[in-house]
Amino acid sequence: MDSTDGADPASGFTRRYGRSPDVVWSAPGRANLIGEHTDYNEGLVLPFAITERTIAAAGRRGDGTIQVTSTAYPASAVALLDQAGPGQTAGWAAYPVGVAWALRQVRPLRPAPGADLFIDSQVPAGGGLSSSAALEMAVAGALAELWGLDLSPAELARAGQRAENDFVGAPTGVMDQYASLLGQANAAVFLDCRSLAARTVPLPLAAAGLTLLLADTGERHAHAAGGYAGRRASCERAARQLGVPALRDVALADLPRAERRLDAETFRRVRHVVTENARVEATVAALEAGALDAVGRQLTASHYSMRDDYDITTPALDLAVEAALGAGARGARMTGGGFGGSALLLVDSFLAGRVGTAVTEAFAAAGFAQPAIGEITPGPGARREQGKQEPLACLTRLS
C-alpha cells in the first residue's frame, strides 16, 4: 500500500474524520541483510530497518468500532472489534484490523475500545521490504498508546505476527516486526528467532566507502500465496522426520544424516536453512571484525543457496545479482520472501553508478521491465511522531 499523494497523515486524518488525531506513530519497512526463511525455523536473522516508513494517525472512539482509511484507497473499512475475526476483513485493511484484533488477544479490554485510523505509506508493497510489518507496527504503536496498553517489544511484535498469521493468513515469522520495532540508524538487528534475544550490530558502510543498493525487479509477491507457505510446510515436515523441534536444531555436521533420511527436494530445503544460519553468524562476526569483504561473499553465497536449494528466486532476481557481480559488486542477494521483489547489492560507493547501469542494461537486453535502483540506508525503528503521552518506553531498549 504505497502513498499516492504524500499528504501529511495528521491532515489526512482531519480531512477524513473531521477532527485531529490523538496520536501519530510511524514504523519502517525492513531489508534483510542476510538470514532468509530462517525465522520461522527458529533460526538467526540480520535485518535492518530502512528509512521509508508507514505512518498511522489514530483517534479514539468509544463504540467498539475500528475504521481504517488511507491515502492509497478512498474507501473506508469498518469492523466491530467484538465481532472481528480471521477472514472477515478483505484486502489491505485486514492488516490494521488484524493488529487491533491481536492486541485484544493480549489485553482483552472491556468494553471493546475503538479507533479511527488513517494510514500513509512510503514502503512499496510486495517488493521484499516488508510493507506489511511497517503497517502492523505503526498501527500497533498507535493503538497501544491510544488504549493505554503497556506492552513489551516482544508483545508488540507477536501481535503483528499473529495478525499476519492468523487474521490475514500469511505464515510469516517474527523477524520483520522486530526489525521494524528495533532498528537503528547505521546498524542491523541480530535476532535469535527462538529466544527473541536481539542486539544491534554496526553497519559502518559509509566509513568503509560502501553503499547498499536495492534493485527492485517490479515483480510482486504475496506471502499468503502457495510458494511461501509451501516452503514453511516443507521445513516443518522435515523437522518432524529428523526428530527435532525445528530446523534450528540441525547442525552443519548433521547434514549427511539428513540427506540419507529425506527426499532430495526436502533435503535441499533443509540445507538452505542450516547453511543460512551459519552464514548469518559468519556475517555478524565479519561485521564486528570490520571484515566487510567477507560480508559480500556471505551475501552472494546466500543468494545461490536460495536459488539452488530453496528455489525462491526468479530469472529477474538472478540476473540482477549476476549483472551486479559482473560490474564489481562486493556481494549480492535476493532479499525478502522470494518469488519476486528486490535484490540487495553491496558495492563500493564509487562503483554504485556503474553497477546500477549494468543491472539496468542487463534487464533491457533480457526483455525485462526496467528495475528501480537506488541506495538503501539503515534507519531508525518505530516511534511516536505526535501524541499526548510519552513514547512507549519499551521501544527504547532491546529486550
N, C-alpha and C positions, 0 to 999 in steps of 0.2 A: 504494500500500500504506500505509494510514493506521493509526496506532496505535489499538488498541481498548481497552487497559486502562491506558495511561500508566505501566506498570511500569518501574522502573529497569532499564536494559538489562543492567547487570552482575549484578543479582539474577536477572533473567530468564535470563541465560546460566547462572548457577549452578543454577537450578531445572531447566533443560533438560539440562545436561551433567554436573552433579554436581561441579563444580569452579569455581574463579574464572577469569575471562578473563585472558589475558596482556596484552592491550591493548584500549582502547576509543577509537574515533575517531568524530567526527561531521562532517557536512558539510551545508550549507544547500541548500534549493531556491533558485531564482532567479526574479526578474521581469525582463522585458526592457523597459527604458525606451523604447528605440527601436532599430530595426535588425532587421526581421523577414524571415526567409528570405533574408538576405544572407550568412549564414555559410557555407553550402555552395556559394555562388557566389564564395568567397574575398574577401568584402567586409568591411564595417565593422559593428560592433555595439556597443551600450552597455547591457549588462545590469547588474544589481546583485544581490548575494546578499540573501536575506531572513532573518528571524530564526527561521523554522520550519526544523527540522533533522531529518536522519535519523542515527541512531546505530547503529554496528556494533561489537559486542563480539566479540572473536576470541580463540581459544585454539589453541595448537599441537597438532598430531597428526602422527605420523610414518609414516603408512601411505599417503600419497599420495591421501587422500580429503578432499573438502570436503563438509561437511554444513551446511545452512542451515535455520534456523528463525526465526520472528518472532512478535511479539505478535499480528499480524493473522491468521496462518494456523497452525493447530495441527499440521499435518503437516510433517515434515521432508523436504527434498530432499537427495539424496545423489548425488555424482558422483565417479568416479575421474579424477583430473586427467590421467593419461596417456591416458585414453580420451575425455575431454571434447572436444566439438566442436560446431559450429553445428547447431542443430536437434535436439539430443539432450536438452535440458532445457526443460521447458514452463513457461509461466506466469511469475510474478514472479521465481521463483528463477533464471531464465535470466540476469538481470542480475548478481547476485553471482557465480554460477558463470562467467559470461562474463568478468567482470573478472579472476577468478583465471586463466582460460584466456589472456586477453590479456596479463596480466603475465608469464606464462611465455613468451609470444612475444618479449617484451622481454628477459627474463632467464631463459633456459631452464635452470633449476636441475635438477641431477641428484644424487640421485634426486628424484622429484617431491615437493615439500613438501605438507603437508596442513593443514587448518584446520577448526575448528568455528566457526560464525558465528551470532550472534543479532542480529536486526535489529528496531529500533523506529523508527517514523517519525511525524513531525508534519506532513509535507508531503502535501497531498491529491493523489492520483493523478488524472491526466487533466485537471487544472484550469489548465494553462498555466504551472505553476510548476516544471516540470522535476523531478518526484519521482524520475525515473529517474537524472538526473545526481547528485542528492543521495545516492541509494543507491550509485551507482557510485563516487563519490569517497570516501564514508565507508568502503566496503569496500576501495578501492584504498589509502587511507592505512593502514588497519589491517593489511592483508596485506603491504604494503611494509615496515612496521615489523616485523611478525611474522617475515617471511622475510629480514630484513636487506638489503633492496634499497635502493640509493642512486639514487633516480630524481628527475629534474627535474620541474617543473610540466608542461612540455610532454609528457614521457613519461607521467606520470600521466593527464593529460587525454586523450592519444591512446589510452591503454589503455582508458579509459572509452568513448571514441568507437568504438574497434574492437569492444569488447564489444557496443555497441548496434547498430553497422552490420553486423558480420559474424556475431556469435553470435546476437543477438536478431532481426536482420533489419529494423531501423528505420533508414532512410537519413538520419540527422540529421547536423548539422555539429558543430563542436567548441566552440561558444560556451558551452553550458550547463555543461560540465565546467570551463572556465576561470573562469566566474563563480562556481561553487561553490568552487573552489580559492582564488581570489584576491580574493574580496570583502572589503570593509572597511566598518565602520560609517559611515553618512552619506556614502557615496561609491559611484560606479559604476565599472565596469571598461570602459575604452575599448580594444577589442581589434581588431586587424587580423588577420582570419582567414586571410590569405595568409602573412604573415611571422610571425604569432603574437606580434608586439610588443604589449605591453599596458602601460597606465598607468592610475592611478586619476584620476577626475575628481570633485571635490567635489559633493555634492548637499545644499546648505545649506537644506533645506526648512523646518525649524523656525525658523531665524533669519529667514527671509523670510515667516513666517506662513503657510506652505503645508503641505498634507498630501497624501499619496498614498493613495487608496482603491482597494481591489481589489473589484470586483463579480464574484463567481463565479456564472455563469449556471446551474451544475449540469449543463450539457451536457458529456459526457465524450468525449474523442477518443483515438485510438491512433495513434502515429506510424508504426506498421507498416502502417496502413491505406492504401488506394489514393490518397486525396487528396493527402497529403503527398508520397508517392513520385512521384505524377504531376506535381506542380509541379517537383520536382527534375529529373525526366527531361526536362520541357519546357525548363528552363533549360539543361541540358547540350546538348540538341538545338539550341537557339538559338545557343549559343556556337559550335558546330561550323558552323552555317550562316553565322555572321558572321565566322568565321575567327579567333577569339580563344581563348586558353586557358580563360577563364572570363568570366562577365558582369561581373566586377570591372573588366575591361579595356574596357568600353563606357562612354564619357563621355556627359554630357548632350548635348553637341554632336553625338554620333553617332546620336541617336535618329531624326532624319529619315531617315537612310540605312537604319537598321534597319527602320523602318516600311515602306520600299519593298521590302525583301528578305524579310520574314516575313509569315506569315498573321496575321490580325487578333488571334486569341487569343494566339498566341505573342508577338506584339509587346507586348501588354498585360502579359504576364508579365515581359518584359524591361524595360518602362518602370517597373514597380514596383521591380525590383531596382536599377536605375540611379538612380532618384529617391530611393529609400530610403537608399542610400549617401550621397547628398548631404544628406539630412535628418539622418543621424547626425552628419556633420561640422558641420552648422549647429547642431545641439543641443549638441554639445561646446563649440563657440565661444560659444554663448549662456550656457551654464553657467559657463564660465570668465570671461565678462564680467559675470556677475550679471544677465543679461537674461532673467529667468525667464518673462516674458510671451511671449517668442519661443519658449521651450521648449514652452509649451502649444500654440502654433499648429503647431509641427512634429509634436507627438503627434497632433493631430487630422488633419492632412494625411496622416500615415502610415496612420491608420485608413481614410480614404477611398480611399487607394491600395490597401490590402488588400481593401477591399470591391469597388471598381470594376475594378481591374486584375488582382489576384491571385485574386479570388473565393474567399476563405478565411474570410470572416466568416459569421455566421448571423443570422437575424432577431433573436434574443435579444441577441446582441452589439451589433448595430446599434442596437437600442432602448436598451440601457444607455448607449451613447455619446450618442445624441441626447437622452435624458432628462437625462443629467448636464450636457450643454452647455446645455440649456434652463434648468436650475436654477442656472447660473452657474459651472460648472466652467471652469477656465482651458484645459484640454485633456483629451482622452480618446481612448483607442485600445484595440483588442484587443491582448492580449499573449500570446505563445506561438505554437504551430504553427498554430492555427486550427481550424475545423470544430467549435467548441465551446470551453469553457474560460472565461476571465475577461477583463474589461476593466479597464484601469488608468486611474484618474481623478485628474487633478491639480486640486486645489481649494484655495481659501482656507480656512484651518482653521476660521474662524468659520462657513463655509458647509457644512462636512462633513455635519452632520446633515440640512440641507435637501436636499443633493444625494442623500444616501443614501435619504431618504424619497421623493424624486421618482423615483428608479430603481425602488424597490420598488412604488410606486403604478402606475407605467407597466407593470411586469410583470403586476401583478394585473389591470389593465384589458385587457391583451392576452391574458390567459389563460395566461401562462407561470407556471411554478413560482417560488416566492419565491426571489430571489437571496440569497446570503450576502455581506454587505457589511461590510468592516472596514478599518481602517488597515493599511497595509503599510510596513515600515520597513527600510531598508538595514542589513544586519548583517554580521558577520564571516564569513570563509570557513572552509574545512576546518581542523580542528585535532584534536590528540590530547587526549582527555578523561582518560585513565588509561593508564598503561603503565610499563615499567621502563627505557625509554631516553629520550634527549632527543627532542623532536619533530623531524620531518624538517625540516632547515634550509631545504630548497628552498621550503617553504611560507611563508617569511618574506620572500621577495623576488619582485618582478615580473620574470621572465626567461623 
